[in-house]
Amino acid sequence: MAHSSFPADLPVPKDDGTCNHLMDAALPNIKLPSTGNPSHPLDISQLQQLTIIFCYPRTGAPNEVVPASWDAIPGARGCTPQACSFRDNLPALKEYGVKSLYGLSTQNTEYQKEVHGRLHLPYELLSDENLDFVKAMRLPTIEWEGKQLVKRITLAVEKGKVVKYWYPVFPPDKNVLDVLEWLKKR
C-alpha cells in the first residue's frame, strides 16, 4: 500500500483525555532543529503569531512496507497523507491568518529532510528526537518497536501559548479541514 493512502478499516483513536491540559498552556523554552536550517534551531516559545504545529508519529521510508502492527495502533497510520493535505491547503491556511506551519515528529532531522524533499513540502519539519517538547508539553505518546513516538495531535499556538488543539486526529488527511473550519469561525 502506498504511503499516500491508507486502509479504510483502520482502528479509530479515542479521546483518552491526555490533552485536556493543553488549552492556554505556555510553550516551553525549547529549541528544535528544522529541515530548513538545522544549525539554527527554532525556539518554540518565541512563536508569537498564529502558527499551526501538527505532530505526527513517523513517516515511512520510501519502499517501506507498512507492517500490520503499525496499522493496529489507533491513529498511527496516515502521516504522509496528513503532511500532503497541509501542503495542499497551505494557501488557504495563510489566507485565514496562519503565519507559520510546522510538522513535528520524533524522527531525526536527516530523516525528515528526505521526507521534506520527497513530498515537496513548502513548510519545515521540526525534530523532537529527544522528546524534549513532547515531555515538556506532556503530549501523549505511543511505543512502537522500542521507540517512543508522539501521538497525532495538532496545535494552534499564538503569543507563546496553545490557543486550540485537535486530538485525537482522525482521519489524518482531513485534519487540515478541521483547522480551516476553526480559522473561518475565529
Phi, psi and chi 1 to 4 in degrees:
 res  aa     phi    psi   chi1   chi2   chi3   chi4
   1 MET       -  136.0  168.4  128.1  -18.8      -
   2 ALA   -67.5  153.7      -      -      -      -
   3 HIS   -75.8   -9.0  -65.2  -63.6      -      -
   4 SER   -91.3    1.0   59.5      -      -      -
   5 SER  -139.1  171.9   61.3      -      -      -
   6 PHE  -151.1  156.8   41.9   87.5      -      -
   7 PRO   -61.6  149.2  -16.3   25.9      -      -
   8 ALA   -75.2  -18.8      -      -      -      -
   9 ASP   -99.7   25.9   61.5  -14.1      -      -
  10 LEU   -67.6  146.0  -67.8  174.2      -      -
  11 PRO   -68.0  137.7   21.6  -28.8      -      -
  12 VAL   -86.8  129.6  177.7      -      -      -
  13 PRO   -70.4  150.2   24.3  -31.1      -      -
  14 LYS  -107.9  150.8  -55.2  -74.7 -172.9 -121.6
  15 ASP   -75.9  109.9 -172.2  -13.2      -      -
  16 ASP   -96.9    7.8   54.6    9.7      -      -
  17 GLY    78.9    2.5      -      -      -      -
  18 THR   -73.9   -4.2   56.3      -      -      -
  19 CYS  -115.5    5.7  -68.8      -      -      -
  20 ASN   -60.5  -22.2  -68.3  -12.1      -      -
  21 HIS   -82.6   -3.1   65.2  -76.9      -      -
  22 LEU   -80.4  -26.1  -72.0  173.5      -      -
  23 MET   -59.7  128.6  -84.7  -52.5  -70.3      -
  24 ASP    67.1   10.1  -62.4  -41.3      -      -
  25 ALA   -67.8  134.7      -      -      -      -
  26 ALA   -71.4  142.1      -      -      -      -
  27 LEU   -78.1  137.7  -62.5  174.3      -      -
  28 PRO   -73.2  154.9   28.5  -34.5      -      -
  29 ASN   -80.4   77.3 -175.3    5.1      -      -
  30 ILE  -128.6  135.8  -69.0  175.3      -      -
  31 LYS  -104.2  128.8  -65.3  179.9  179.5 -179.1
  32 LEU  -120.7  135.9  -62.9  175.5      -      -
  33 PRO   -69.4  146.9   21.5  -27.1      -      -
  34 SER  -119.2  163.9   76.2      -      -      -
  35 THR   -68.4  -21.2   49.4      -      -      -
  36 GLY   -76.4  -40.6      -      -      -      -
  37 ASN  -155.4   78.7 -166.4  -10.7      -      -
  38 PRO   -58.6  -25.9  -15.2   23.3      -      -
  39 SER   -80.0   -9.7   61.6      -      -      -
  40 HIS  -125.6   82.3  -71.0   88.5      -      -
  41 PRO   -60.8  151.6  -18.4   29.2      -      -
  42 LEU   -86.1  126.7  175.1   71.5      -      -
  43 ASP   -84.5  106.1 -175.6  -16.6      -      -
  44 ILE   -56.4  -37.1  -62.4  -69.7      -      -
  45 SER   -67.0  -15.2   68.1      -      -      -
  46 GLN   -91.7    5.4  -62.8  -56.4  -52.9      -
  47 LEU   -74.7  103.4  -64.5  172.7      -      -
  48 GLN   -96.9  -37.8  -65.8  -60.0  -55.5      -
  49 GLN   -88.2  159.7  -64.7 -178.5  -45.6      -
  50 LEU   -54.9  121.9 -177.0   60.1      -      -
  51 THR  -133.8  139.9  -60.3      -      -      -
  52 ILE  -108.1  128.7  -56.9  -63.9      -      -
  53 ILE  -121.7  112.8  -57.8  171.5      -      -
  54 PHE  -101.2  121.8   68.5   95.0      -      -
  55 CYS   -94.2  135.8  -56.0      -      -      -
  56 TYR  -139.6  151.3   60.2   94.5      -      -
  57 PRO   -64.3  -53.5  -16.1   25.1      -      -
  58 ARG  -172.9  152.9   65.7 -179.1  -64.9  -85.8
  59 THR  -104.7  144.3   51.1      -      -      -
  60 GLY   -76.2  154.2      -      -      -      -
  61 ALA   -80.1  157.1      -      -      -      -
  62 PRO   -55.2  136.2  -22.3   31.5      -      -
  63 ASN    67.9    7.7  -57.7  -44.8      -      -
  64 GLU   -73.6  132.1  176.9 -176.8  -11.7      -
  65 VAL   -85.2  123.6  175.3      -      -      -
  66 VAL   -75.2  118.4  179.2      -      -      -
  67 PRO   -75.1  155.2   23.9  -29.1      -      -
  68 ALA   -60.3  -30.6      -      -      -      -
  69 SER   -63.4  -31.3   62.0      -      -      -
  70 TRP   -73.1  -45.3 -176.7 -111.2      -      -
  71 ASP   -62.7  -25.4  -75.6  -10.5      -      -
  72 ALA   -75.8  -14.3      -      -      -      -
  73 ILE   -84.7  118.1  -58.3  168.9      -      -
  74 PRO   -57.5  123.0  -24.7   34.5      -      -
  75 GLY    84.1   -1.5      -      -      -      -
  76 ALA   -75.5  -42.2      -      -      -      -
  77 ARG   -76.4  140.8 -178.6   79.2  179.8  -98.3
  78 GLY   119.9   19.1      -      -      -      -
  79 CYS   -66.4  -43.3  -60.3      -      -      -
  80 THR   -66.4  -46.4  -62.3      -      -      -
  81 PRO   -59.7  -35.9  -26.5   35.0      -      -
  82 GLN   -66.1  -47.5 -177.3 -177.7   28.5      -
  83 ALA   -59.7  -41.8      -      -      -      -
  84 CYS   -69.5  -34.6  -68.8      -      -      -
  85 SER   -69.3  -35.7   67.1      -      -      -
  86 PHE   -67.2  -39.3  -87.5  100.7      -      -
  87 ARG   -58.2  -49.4  174.8 -162.1   65.5 -157.8
  88 ASP   -70.2  -21.5  -62.6  -15.9      -      -
  89 ASN  -107.7   10.9  -74.2  -80.2      -      -
  90 LEU   -58.6  -42.1 -176.2   57.4      -      -
  91 PRO   -58.4  -40.6  -26.1   35.9      -      -
  92 ALA   -67.2  -39.8      -      -      -      -
  93 LEU   -59.5  -45.1  -68.1  166.4      -      -
  94 LYS   -63.7  -40.8  -62.7  -87.2 -172.0 -177.2
  95 GLU   -58.8  -33.7  178.9 -177.0  -28.6      -
  96 TYR   -95.3   17.1  -74.5  103.0      -      -
  97 GLY   103.6    1.9      -      -      -      -
  98 VAL   -75.6  121.8  172.8      -      -      -
  99 LYS   -80.9  -43.2  171.2   66.6  174.5  164.8
 100 SER  -138.9  152.2  -60.1      -      -      -
 101 LEU  -133.6  134.2  170.6   66.9      -      -
 102 TYR  -137.1  144.1  -63.2  100.0      -      -
 103 GLY   -98.7  147.8      -      -      -      -
 104 LEU  -138.5  130.2 -179.7  147.3      -      -
 105 SER  -141.8  175.8   77.1      -      -      -
 106 THR   -93.6    9.9   56.7      -      -      -
 107 GLN   -78.2  154.5  -67.7  168.3  -59.3      -
 108 ASN   -74.3  162.6   67.1   45.3      -      -
 109 THR   -62.2  -38.3  -56.4      -      -      -
 110 GLU   -60.5  -43.7  -74.5  -53.8  -50.4      -
 111 TYR   -63.6  -43.9 -171.0   95.5      -      -
 112 GLN   -64.4  -33.1  -71.0  178.6  -30.3      -
 113 LYS   -60.0  -40.2  -79.0 -177.1 -179.5  179.1
 114 GLU   -62.8  -46.1 -174.8  -79.1  -34.7      -
 115 VAL   -61.7  -45.5  171.3      -      -      -
 116 HIS   -56.0  -46.5 -173.0  -94.5      -      -
 117 GLY   -71.2  -44.7      -      -      -      -
 118 ARG   -62.0  -39.0  176.5  170.4   36.1  101.4
 119 LEU   -92.0   -1.3  -59.8  179.9      -      -
 120 HIS    55.0   51.6  -51.4  -73.3      -      -
 121 LEU   -79.6  129.8  -59.8  177.7      -      -
 122 PRO   -88.8   12.5   31.9  -34.9      -      -
 123 TYR  -133.5  164.5   54.4   84.3      -      -
 124 GLU   -90.7  154.7  -59.4  -54.0  -36.4      -
 125 LEU  -106.4  137.6  -60.1  176.3      -      -
 126 LEU  -105.1  138.1  -58.5  173.5      -      -
 127 SER  -102.2  121.8  173.2      -      -      -
 128 ASP  -112.7   51.7 -168.7   18.2      -      -
 129 GLU   -55.0  -33.9 -176.2  176.5   10.2      -
 130 ASN   -93.8    5.8  -63.1  -39.9      -      -
 131 LEU    62.7   24.7  -61.1  158.8      -      -
 132 ASP   -63.4  -49.4  -64.3  -32.5      -      -
 133 PHE   -67.6  -44.2 -178.9   73.8      -      -
 134 VAL   -57.1  -47.3  168.2      -      -      -
 135 LYS   -68.9  -43.7  -71.2  175.9 -177.3  174.2
 136 ALA   -63.1  -35.9      -      -      -      -
 137 MET   -90.6   -4.7  -66.2  -62.6  -67.2      -
 138 ARG    56.3   47.0  -61.5 -174.1  -13.0 -111.9
 139 LEU   -78.7  147.6  -61.4  180.0      -      -
 140 PRO   -69.2  148.2   24.3  -31.2      -      -
 141 THR  -131.6  166.0   59.6      -      -      -
 142 ILE  -127.4  153.6   54.3  175.8      -      -
 143 GLU  -107.3  130.7  179.8  122.0   -3.4      -
 144 TRP  -148.4  125.2 -173.9   67.8      -      -
 145 GLU    50.7   43.1  -67.0 -169.1   -7.9      -
 146 GLY    79.1    6.1      -      -      -      -
 147 LYS  -117.2  143.7  -65.6  179.1 -176.2  165.3
 148 GLN   -94.6  124.7 -166.1  171.4    7.0      -
 149 LEU  -123.4  148.3  -51.7  171.1      -      -
 150 VAL   -73.0  140.5   64.8      -      -      -
 151 LYS   -73.8  162.6  -78.6 -171.1  176.9 -179.4
 152 ARG   -72.5  119.7 -170.2  178.5  -45.5  -77.8
 153 ILE  -151.2  144.1  178.1  171.6      -      -
 154 THR  -118.5  134.9  -61.5      -      -      -
 155 LEU  -117.8  135.4  -53.8  170.8      -      -
 156 ALA  -102.5  124.7      -      -      -      -
 157 VAL  -125.5  147.1  -59.5      -      -      -
 158 GLU  -159.1  140.6 -169.2  171.4   37.5      -
 159 LYS    52.4   40.2  -62.6  179.1 -176.6  168.4
 160 GLY    75.0   16.3      -      -      -      -
 161 LYS  -146.5  164.1   67.9  177.3 -174.7  173.8
 162 VAL   -78.7  126.0  175.6      -      -      -
 163 VAL  -108.2  -13.5  -64.4      -      -      -
 164 LYS  -167.0  146.9  173.0   75.0  174.1  161.5
 165 TYR  -139.4  154.9   68.7   88.9      -      -
 166 TRP  -121.8  118.3  -69.1  -95.3      -      -
 167 TYR  -163.4  134.6  175.5   82.5      -      -
 168 PRO   -72.1  160.0   26.4  -30.7      -      -
 169 VAL  -104.2  117.5  170.8      -      -      -
 170 PHE  -165.3  135.4 -166.8   83.4      -      -
 171 PRO   -71.5  149.1   22.6  -26.8      -      -
 172 PRO   -58.4  -38.5  -21.1   30.3      -      -
 173 ASP   -72.4  -11.5   61.6  -27.2      -      -
 174 LYS   -97.9   -5.9  -56.6  -62.1 -175.2 -149.4
 175 ASN   -55.5  -42.6  179.1 -140.8      -      -
 176 VAL   -60.7  -31.2   70.4      -      -      -
 177 LEU   -68.6  -36.6  -58.5  178.1      -      -
 178 ASP   -64.4  -41.1  -64.0  -28.9      -      -
 179 VAL   -63.8  -45.4  172.8      -      -      -
 180 LEU   -62.1  -39.5  -76.4  167.4      -      -
 181 GLU   -62.3  -41.9 -171.8   63.2   31.2      -
 182 TRP   -63.3  -43.9  173.4   74.3      -      -
 183 LEU   -61.4  -39.0  -71.1  167.7      -      -
 184 LYS   -64.6  -31.3  -68.7  174.4 -173.3  176.0
 185 LYS   -88.8  -10.4  -65.6  176.6 -178.8  175.0
 186 ARG   -69.4      - -165.2  163.5 -174.5 -112.1
